[in-house]
């Protein structure tokens, strides 16, 4: 009798635990590539939910920069039937958005995008204030005019600037378009250094040597994931390197004016909590992160033949050594 009672008790405990697990929201995460900025977004997202007592189950997928894998991840997510989809970076967000056309079981599943430069150009939304039924999120669109002004603080006579980006990424193409528009107003010519994958980065950087006075890397997942190759070329040829990704400064770029991607992830977490509490994506306008942080690495500048003026150092938010 005692054994029977014990078995019943254990069964009730396990049943309750299983029921509790079944009630826990399930979040499928699709990330484009493994690099510090996007990793910080995911960590900030998770920390926001945890710090606010929201228990969830995660299934995390990373395409490691492979466009073919992006589509495979989206197909897997469709079979997950999650409570919420979180897409980190443009290719993954686009692939997940297409699920609503071919996976009827996801008709009422909400999706949040994050670390997306141009949600409109990516076809994710048509109106930032009025997102579609299932999709909203946080954009990391950069102010290209401020980035050029930052670079000109280091190089006042700058006339030709190389820009490295993946021409197959909508967010990068959008960045370069806006960069060209801002450059015209400042008398700067933009010289493209396009890549198709991380293996192209070293050669693309090398192709810009002798053609430009500095290189700029926007928030491009492909190039940032292989930034050390660009740093190597720039140090060898004394070609100043600037970035939109603040984490790239400690990896060897001279300076960046960018977002705190950890806070970007936390901002996305706030939206996730609202959705998990019952809000519809269409009720949540697309958000933008406004605060920028100025990071400088004086030693990286020295290695690239550039001495940083004291007036610049005095205005820095974060100095990397």
KOLNUTOR-715628 format. One record per residue (C-alpha): x, y, z; residue in three letters; residue number from 1. Coordinates in nm, 4 decimals, m for minus. Layout:
N
<<X; Y; Z>; 'Ala'; NUM> ...
//
This chain:
321
<<0.0000; 0.0000; 0.0000>; 'Unk'; 1> <<0.2792; 0.2387; 0.0928>; 'Unk'; 2> <<0.4548; 0.1707; m0.2389>; 'Unk'; 3> <<0.1302; 0.2291; m0.4267>; 'Unk'; 4> <<0.0701; 0.5563; m0.2430>; 'Unk'; 5> <<0.4266; 0.6642; m0.3125>; 'Unk'; 6> <<0.3873; 0.5826; m0.6815>; 'Unk'; 7> <<0.0672; 0.7846; m0.6985>; 'Unk'; 8> <<0.2380; 1.0799; m0.5250>; 'Unk'; 9> <<0.5348; 1.0685; m0.7630>; 'Unk'; 10> <<0.2963; 1.0467; m1.0566>; 'Unk'; 11> <<0.1063; 1.3524; m0.9369>; 'Unk'; 12> <<0.4297; 1.5508; m0.8922>; 'Unk'; 13> <<0.5598; 1.4531; m1.2359>; 'Unk'; 14> <<0.2223; 1.5262; m1.3902>; 'Unk'; 15> <<0.2138; 1.8711; m1.2346>; 'Unk'; 16> <<0.5694; 1.9415; m1.3502>; 'Unk'; 17> <<0.4872; 1.8280; m1.7034>; 'Unk'; 18> <<0.1719; 2.0395; m1.7077>; 'Unk'; 19> <<0.3722; 2.3405; m1.5871>; 'Unk'; 20> <<0.6295; 2.2843; m1.8616>; 'Unk'; 21> <<0.3542; 2.2581; m2.1207>; 'Unk'; 22> <<0.2186; 2.5961; m2.0083>; 'Unk'; 23> <<0.5610; 2.7642; m2.0346>; 'Unk'; 24> <<0.5882; 2.9877; m2.3445>; 'Unk'; 25> <<0.8209; 2.8491; m2.6113>; 'Unk'; 26> <<1.0447; 3.0921; m2.7999>; 'Unk'; 27> <<1.2251; 2.9883; m3.1184>; 'Unk'; 28> <<1.5273; 3.2103; m3.1881>; 'Unk'; 29> <<1.6782; 3.2403; m3.5364>; 'Unk'; 30> <<2.0185; 3.4165; m3.5444>; 'Unk'; 31> <<2.2155; 3.4845; m3.8612>; 'Unk'; 32> <<2.5759; 3.4576; m3.7445>; 'Unk'; 33> <<2.7820; 3.4172; m3.4306>; 'Unk'; 34> <<2.9460; 3.7506; m3.3544>; 'Unk'; 35> <<2.9610; 3.9715; m3.0427>; 'Unk'; 36> <<2.6940; 4.2278; m3.1369>; 'Unk'; 37> <<2.4249; 3.9721; m3.2224>; 'Unk'; 38> <<2.5247; 3.7545; m2.9279>; 'Unk'; 39> <<2.4800; 4.0593; m2.7032>; 'Unk'; 40> <<2.1328; 4.1161; m2.8480>; 'Unk'; 41> <<2.0288; 3.7615; m2.7571>; 'Unk'; 42> <<2.1807; 3.7847; m2.4096>; 'Unk'; 43> <<2.0082; 4.1164; m2.3408>; 'Unk'; 44> <<1.6777; 3.9691; m2.4575>; 'Unk'; 45> <<1.7093; 3.6674; m2.2299>; 'Unk'; 46> <<1.8226; 3.8735; m1.9334>; 'Unk'; 47> <<1.5254; 4.1086; m1.9628>; 'Unk'; 48> <<1.2790; 3.8209; m1.9474>; 'Unk'; 49> <<1.4647; 3.6499; m1.6636>; 'Unk'; 50> <<1.5002; 3.9684; m1.4578>; 'Unk'; 51> <<1.1276; 4.0284; m1.4897>; 'Unk'; 52> <<1.0296; 3.6797; m1.3817>; 'Unk'; 53> <<0.9144; 3.5553; m1.7227>; 'Unk'; 54> <<0.9890; 3.1844; m1.7572>; 'Unk'; 55> <<1.0221; 3.0556; m2.1129>; 'Unk'; 56> <<1.1678; 2.7620; m2.3031>; 'Unk'; 57> <<1.4174; 2.8486; m2.5783>; 'Unk'; 58> <<1.5089; 2.6707; m2.9001>; 'Unk'; 59> <<1.8040; 2.8549; m3.0488>; 'Unk'; 60> <<1.9251; 2.8290; m3.4078>; 'Unk'; 61> <<2.2301; 2.9920; m3.5673>; 'Unk'; 62> <<2.2878; 2.9974; m3.9442>; 'Unk'; 63> <<2.6596; 3.0797; m3.9007>; 'Unk'; 64> <<2.6335; 3.3215; m4.1942>; 'Unk'; 65> <<2.5069; 3.0582; m4.4380>; 'Unk'; 66> <<2.2088; 3.1834; m4.6401>; 'Unk'; 67> <<2.0982; 2.8287; m4.7217>; 'Unk'; 68> <<2.0895; 2.7393; m4.3554>; 'Unk'; 69> <<1.8689; 3.0430; m4.2873>; 'Unk'; 70> <<1.5847; 2.8844; m4.4858>; 'Unk'; 71> <<1.6345; 2.5471; m4.3195>; 'Unk'; 72> <<1.6083; 2.7109; m3.9776>; 'Unk'; 73> <<1.2800; 2.8767; m4.0755>; 'Unk'; 74> <<1.1407; 2.5386; m4.1820>; 'Unk'; 75> <<1.2447; 2.3859; m3.8497>; 'Unk'; 76> <<1.0836; 2.6720; m3.6585>; 'Unk'; 77> <<0.7564; 2.6052; m3.8414>; 'Unk'; 78> <<0.7605; 2.2528; m3.7009>; 'Unk'; 79> <<0.8385; 2.3877; m3.3521>; 'Unk'; 80> <<0.5022; 2.5702; m3.3427>; 'Unk'; 81> <<0.6461; 2.8202; m3.0894>; 'Unk'; 82> <<0.4623; 3.0765; m2.8800>; 'Unk'; 83> <<0.6900; 3.3487; m3.0202>; 'Unk'; 84> <<0.9513; 3.3726; m3.2964>; 'Unk'; 85> <<1.2531; 3.5996; m3.2439>; 'Unk'; 86> <<1.4625; 3.6709; m3.5547>; 'Unk'; 87> <<1.8040; 3.8319; m3.5076>; 'Unk'; 88> <<1.9337; 4.0041; m3.8264>; 'Unk'; 89> <<1.7682; 4.0657; m4.1624>; 'Unk'; 90> <<1.8130; 3.7364; m4.3551>; 'Unk'; 91> <<1.6632; 3.5347; m4.0718>; 'Unk'; 92> <<1.3778; 3.7784; m4.0212>; 'Unk'; 93> <<1.2909; 3.7641; m4.3914>; 'Unk'; 94> <<1.2965; 3.3840; m4.3932>; 'Unk'; 95> <<1.0782; 3.3652; m4.0817>; 'Unk'; 96> <<0.8336; 3.6209; m4.2235>; 'Unk'; 97> <<0.7797; 3.3958; m4.5252>; 'Unk'; 98> <<0.6565; 3.1221; m4.2912>; 'Unk'; 99> <<0.3205; 3.2948; m4.2664>; 'Unk'; 100> <<0.2660; 3.2290; m4.6386>; 'Unk'; 101> <<0.3383; 2.8553; m4.6247>; 'Unk'; 102> <<0.2850; 2.7412; m4.2641>; 'Unk'; 103> <<m0.0841; 2.7851; m4.1742>; 'Unk'; 104> <<m0.0219; 2.6472; m3.8256>; 'Unk'; 105> <<0.1656; 2.9727; m3.7516>; 'Unk'; 106> <<m0.1242; 3.1985; m3.8556>; 'Unk'; 107> <<m0.1537; 3.3425; m3.5051>; 'Unk'; 108> <<0.2113; 3.3128; m3.3974>; 'Unk'; 109> <<0.3759; 3.6499; m3.3235>; 'Unk'; 110> <<0.7253; 3.7356; m3.4439>; 'Unk'; 111> <<0.9752; 3.9916; m3.3195>; 'Unk'; 112> <<1.2688; 4.1052; m3.5324>; 'Unk'; 113> <<1.5736; 4.2696; m3.3799>; 'Unk'; 114> <<1.9060; 4.4097; m3.5086>; 'Unk'; 115> <<1.7343; 4.4970; m3.8388>; 'Unk'; 116> <<1.8638; 4.8051; m4.0177>; 'Unk'; 117> <<1.5759; 4.8731; m4.2562>; 'Unk'; 118> <<1.2569; 4.6759; m4.1790>; 'Unk'; 119> <<1.0730; 4.8427; m4.4688>; 'Unk'; 120> <<1.3365; 4.7647; m4.7309>; 'Unk'; 121> <<1.3472; 4.4095; m4.5952>; 'Unk'; 122> <<0.9730; 4.3782; m4.6616>; 'Unk'; 123> <<0.8909; 4.3122; m4.2966>; 'Unk'; 124> <<0.6641; 4.6126; m4.2455>; 'Unk'; 125> <<0.5055; 4.8803; m4.4651>; 'Unk'; 126> <<0.4400; 5.1304; m4.1875>; 'Unk'; 127> <<0.6500; 5.1615; m3.8719>; 'Unk'; 128> <<0.3527; 5.2920; m3.6734>; 'Unk'; 129> <<0.1181; 5.0166; m3.7931>; 'Unk'; 130> <<0.2999; 4.6814; m3.8210>; 'Unk'; 131> <<0.1283; 4.3830; m3.9844>; 'Unk'; 132> <<m0.0720; 4.1292; m3.7874>; 'Unk'; 133> <<0.2164; 3.9056; m3.6796>; 'Unk'; 134> <<0.5382; 4.1072; m3.7047>; 'Unk'; 135> <<0.7029; 4.3951; m3.5204>; 'Unk'; 136> <<1.0372; 4.4572; m3.3520>; 'Unk'; 137> <<1.3340; 4.6842; m3.2903>; 'Unk'; 138> <<1.5501; 4.8409; m3.5625>; 'Unk'; 139> <<1.9188; 4.9287; m3.5315>; 'Unk'; 140> <<1.9142; 5.1758; m3.8201>; 'Unk'; 141> <<2.2267; 5.3907; m3.7998>; 'Unk'; 142> <<2.2545; 5.7684; m3.8615>; 'Unk'; 143> <<2.5050; 5.7678; m4.1483>; 'Unk'; 144> <<2.5546; 6.1448; m4.1382>; 'Unk'; 145> <<2.6822; 6.1193; m3.7808>; 'Unk'; 146> <<2.9126; 5.8325; m3.8750>; 'Unk'; 147> <<3.0754; 6.0327; m4.1540>; 'Unk'; 148> <<3.1117; 6.3321; m3.9235>; 'Unk'; 149> <<3.2817; 6.1036; m3.6711>; 'Unk'; 150> <<3.5321; 5.9810; m3.9307>; 'Unk'; 151> <<3.6011; 6.3381; m4.0453>; 'Unk'; 152> <<3.6972; 6.4293; m3.6897>; 'Unk'; 153> <<3.9918; 6.1923; m3.7331>; 'Unk'; 154> <<4.0494; 6.2705; m4.1033>; 'Unk'; 155> <<3.9261; 6.6273; m4.1769>; 'Unk'; 156> <<4.0490; 6.6142; m4.5394>; 'Unk'; 157> <<3.8839; 6.2797; m4.6170>; 'Unk'; 158> <<3.7780; 6.2512; m4.9840>; 'Unk'; 159> <<3.7572; 5.8768; m5.0589>; 'Unk'; 160> <<3.6126; 5.6260; m4.8133>; 'Unk'; 161> <<3.5968; 5.2504; m4.8706>; 'Unk'; 162> <<3.2918; 5.0666; m4.7398>; 'Unk'; 163> <<3.2830; 4.6907; m4.6921>; 'Unk'; 164> <<2.9499; 4.5099; m4.6916>; 'Unk'; 165> <<2.7619; 4.2032; m4.8093>; 'Unk'; 166> <<2.5728; 4.3074; m5.1223>; 'Unk'; 167> <<2.3305; 4.0200; m5.0633>; 'Unk'; 168> <<2.2097; 4.1598; m4.7296>; 'Unk'; 169> <<1.9213; 4.4048; m4.7607>; 'Unk'; 170> <<2.0193; 4.5872; m4.4423>; 'Unk'; 171> <<2.3728; 4.6450; m4.5710>; 'Unk'; 172> <<2.2553; 4.7684; m4.9103>; 'Unk'; 173> <<2.0224; 5.0108; m4.7314>; 'Unk'; 174> <<2.3101; 5.1330; m4.5129>; 'Unk'; 175> <<2.5366; 5.1954; m4.8114>; 'Unk'; 176> <<2.2596; 5.3786; m4.9979>; 'Unk'; 177> <<2.2111; 5.6141; m4.7046>; 'Unk'; 178> <<2.5895; 5.6426; m4.6623>; 'Unk'; 179> <<2.6243; 5.7588; m5.0241>; 'Unk'; 180> <<2.3515; 6.0192; m4.9751>; 'Unk'; 181> <<2.5242; 6.1600; m4.6666>; 'Unk'; 182> <<2.8659; 6.1453; m4.8382>; 'Unk'; 183> <<2.7544; 6.3629; m5.1321>; 'Unk'; 184> <<2.6687; 6.6448; m4.8924>; 'Unk'; 185> <<3.0198; 6.6223; m4.7444>; 'Unk'; 186> <<3.2168; 6.5957; m5.0668>; 'Unk'; 187> <<3.3179; 6.2356; m4.9994>; 'Unk'; 188> <<3.3295; 5.9612; m5.2624>; 'Unk'; 189> <<3.2281; 5.6143; m5.1424>; 'Unk'; 190> <<3.4230; 5.3229; m5.2918>; 'Unk'; 191> <<3.2502; 4.9848; m5.2588>; 'Unk'; 192> <<3.4239; 4.6755; m5.1243>; 'Unk'; 193> <<3.1432; 4.4167; m5.1551>; 'Unk'; 194> <<3.1653; 4.0585; m5.0293>; 'Unk'; 195> <<2.9393; 3.7551; m5.0577>; 'Unk'; 196> <<3.0649; 3.5624; m4.7550>; 'Unk'; 197> <<3.3217; 3.5862; m4.4766>; 'Unk'; 198> <<3.5865; 3.4139; m4.6915>; 'Unk'; 199> <<3.5811; 3.7174; m4.9252>; 'Unk'; 200> <<3.6563; 3.9731; m4.6551>; 'Unk'; 201> <<4.0375; 3.9625; m4.6655>; 'Unk'; 202> <<4.0526; 4.0017; m5.0437>; 'Unk'; 203> <<3.7888; 4.2770; m5.0443>; 'Unk'; 204> <<3.9870; 4.4757; m4.7880>; 'Unk'; 205> <<4.3032; 4.4269; m4.9904>; 'Unk'; 206> <<4.1267; 4.5526; m5.3039>; 'Unk'; 207> <<4.0603; 4.8892; m5.1377>; 'Unk'; 208> <<4.4260; 4.9560; m5.0536>; 'Unk'; 209> <<4.5582; 5.2497; m5.2571>; 'Unk'; 210> <<4.2076; 5.3516; m5.3648>; 'Unk'; 211> <<4.0796; 5.5067; m5.0420>; 'Unk'; 212> <<4.2029; 5.7035; m4.7419>; 'Unk'; 213> <<4.0099; 5.4969; m4.4856>; 'Unk'; 214> <<3.7753; 5.1990; m4.4598>; 'Unk'; 215> <<3.4353; 5.1951; m4.2916>; 'Unk'; 216> <<3.2453; 4.8813; m4.1897>; 'Unk'; 217> <<2.8715; 4.9363; m4.1252>; 'Unk'; 218> <<2.6560; 4.6974; m3.9218>; 'Unk'; 219> <<2.7200; 4.4180; m4.1697>; 'Unk'; 220> <<2.7020; 4.0711; m4.0161>; 'Unk'; 221> <<2.9291; 3.9063; m4.2734>; 'Unk'; 222> <<3.2153; 4.1572; m4.2545>; 'Unk'; 223> <<3.1973; 4.2050; m3.8768>; 'Unk'; 224> <<3.2185; 3.8282; m3.8251>; 'Unk'; 225> <<3.5562; 3.8343; m4.0071>; 'Unk'; 226> <<3.6758; 4.1762; m3.8884>; 'Unk'; 227> <<4.0222; 4.0518; m3.7909>; 'Unk'; 228> <<4.1003; 4.0042; m4.1615>; 'Unk'; 229> <<4.0225; 4.3720; m4.2261>; 'Unk'; 230> <<4.2255; 4.4808; m3.9229>; 'Unk'; 231> <<4.5245; 4.2827; m4.0497>; 'Unk'; 232> <<4.5189; 4.4554; m4.3873>; 'Unk'; 233> <<4.4658; 4.8013; m4.2364>; 'Unk'; 234> <<4.7536; 4.7646; m3.9899>; 'Unk'; 235> <<4.9846; 4.6323; m4.2606>; 'Unk'; 236> <<4.9046; 4.9177; m4.5018>; 'Unk'; 237> <<4.8493; 5.1999; m4.2476>; 'Unk'; 238> <<4.4898; 5.2417; m4.3612>; 'Unk'; 239> <<4.2558; 5.3750; m4.0877>; 'Unk'; 240> <<3.9574; 5.1514; m4.0097>; 'Unk'; 241> <<3.6274; 5.2717; m3.8619>; 'Unk'; 242> <<3.3092; 5.0847; m3.7766>; 'Unk'; 243> <<2.9445; 5.1193; m3.6800>; 'Unk'; 244> <<2.9802; 4.8290; m3.4372>; 'Unk'; 245> <<3.1269; 4.9379; m3.1019>; 'Unk'; 246> <<3.2502; 4.5871; m3.0206>; 'Unk'; 247> <<3.4718; 4.6075; m3.3305>; 'Unk'; 248> <<3.6806; 4.8785; m3.1607>; 'Unk'; 249> <<3.8238; 4.6409; m2.9016>; 'Unk'; 250> <<3.8877; 4.3978; m3.1882>; 'Unk'; 251> <<4.1068; 4.6499; m3.3696>; 'Unk'; 252> <<3.9026; 4.9244; m3.5388>; 'Unk'; 253> <<4.0025; 5.2826; m3.4510>; 'Unk'; 254> <<3.6591; 5.4113; m3.3576>; 'Unk'; 255> <<3.2863; 5.3494; m3.3759>; 'Unk'; 256> <<2.9705; 5.5407; m3.3039>; 'Unk'; 257> <<2.7102; 5.2789; m3.2315>; 'Unk'; 258> <<2.4487; 5.1208; m3.0131>; 'Unk'; 259> <<2.4834; 4.9119; m2.7029>; 'Unk'; 260> <<2.3549; 4.5863; m2.8497>; 'Unk'; 261> <<2.2941; 4.4361; m2.5085>; 'Unk'; 262> <<2.0468; 4.7183; m2.4373>; 'Unk'; 263> <<1.9049; 4.6647; m2.7867>; 'Unk'; 264> <<1.8267; 4.3073; m2.6847>; 'Unk'; 265> <<1.6716; 4.4232; m2.3589>; 'Unk'; 266> <<1.4490; 4.6635; m2.5518>; 'Unk'; 267> <<1.3355; 4.3685; m2.7623>; 'Unk'; 268> <<1.2719; 4.1753; m2.4417>; 'Unk'; 269> <<1.0326; 4.4451; m2.3224>; 'Unk'; 270> <<0.8299; 4.4016; m2.6423>; 'Unk'; 271> <<0.8354; 4.0228; m2.5970>; 'Unk'; 272> <<0.6934; 4.0546; m2.2477>; 'Unk'; 273> <<0.4073; 4.2654; m2.3793>; 'Unk'; 274> <<0.3291; 4.0064; m2.6479>; 'Unk'; 275> <<0.3496; 3.7141; m2.4057>; 'Unk'; 276> <<0.1094; 3.9060; m2.1804>; 'Unk'; 277> <<m0.1431; 3.9249; m2.4631>; 'Unk'; 278> <<m0.0531; 4.2271; m2.6784>; 'Unk'; 279> <<m0.0670; 4.1795; m3.0559>; 'Unk'; 280> <<0.2343; 4.2784; m3.2730>; 'Unk'; 281> <<0.0051; 4.5097; m3.4717>; 'Unk'; 282> <<m0.0512; 4.7078; m3.1497>; 'Unk'; 283> <<0.3233; 4.7646; m3.0978>; 'Unk'; 284> <<0.4894; 5.0153; m3.3365>; 'Unk'; 285> <<0.8407; 4.9352; m3.4574>; 'Unk'; 286> <<1.0950; 5.0789; m3.2137>; 'Unk'; 287> <<1.4364; 5.2370; m3.2734>; 'Unk'; 288> <<1.7301; 5.2686; m3.0384>; 'Unk'; 289> <<1.8401; 5.6310; m3.0268>; 'Unk'; 290> <<2.1311; 5.6510; m2.7823>; 'Unk'; 291> <<2.4751; 5.6269; m2.9432>; 'Unk'; 292> <<2.8054; 5.5559; m2.7728>; 'Unk'; 293> <<3.1444; 5.6806; m2.8994>; 'Unk'; 294> <<3.4237; 5.4217; m2.8666>; 'Unk'; 295> <<3.7920; 5.4803; m2.9541>; 'Unk'; 296> <<4.1016; 5.2591; m2.9538>; 'Unk'; 297> <<4.4115; 5.4884; m2.9577>; 'Unk'; 298> <<4.6574; 5.1991; m2.9890>; 'Unk'; 299> <<4.4724; 5.0647; m3.2921>; 'Unk'; 300> <<4.4999; 5.4146; m3.4414>; 'Unk'; 301> <<4.8767; 5.4143; m3.3847>; 'Unk'; 302> <<4.9092; 5.0757; m3.5540>; 'Unk'; 303> <<4.7301; 5.2245; m3.8553>; 'Unk'; 304> <<4.9474; 5.5360; m3.8637>; 'Unk'; 305> <<4.7006; 5.7763; m3.7053>; 'Unk'; 306> <<4.7487; 5.9869; m3.3916>; 'Unk'; 307> <<4.4245; 6.0648; m3.2099>; 'Unk'; 308> <<4.3845; 6.4290; m3.1115>; 'Unk'; 309> <<4.3315; 6.5039; m2.7410>; 'Unk'; 310> <<4.0041; 6.6831; m2.8167>; 'Unk'; 311> <<3.8669; 6.3543; m2.9513>; 'Unk'; 312> <<3.9885; 6.1554; m2.6516>; 'Unk'; 313> <<3.8173; 6.4037; m2.4188>; 'Unk'; 314> <<3.4813; 6.3380; m2.5878>; 'Unk'; 315> <<3.4989; 5.9564; m2.5867>; 'Unk'; 316> <<3.2412; 5.7456; m2.3980>; 'Unk'; 317> <<3.4585; 5.4322; m2.3907>; 'Unk'; 318> <<3.8330; 5.3998; m2.4526>; 'Unk'; 319> <<3.9736; 5.0595; m2.5522>; 'Unk'; 320> <<4.3433; 4.9856; m2.5046>; 'Unk'; 321> 
//
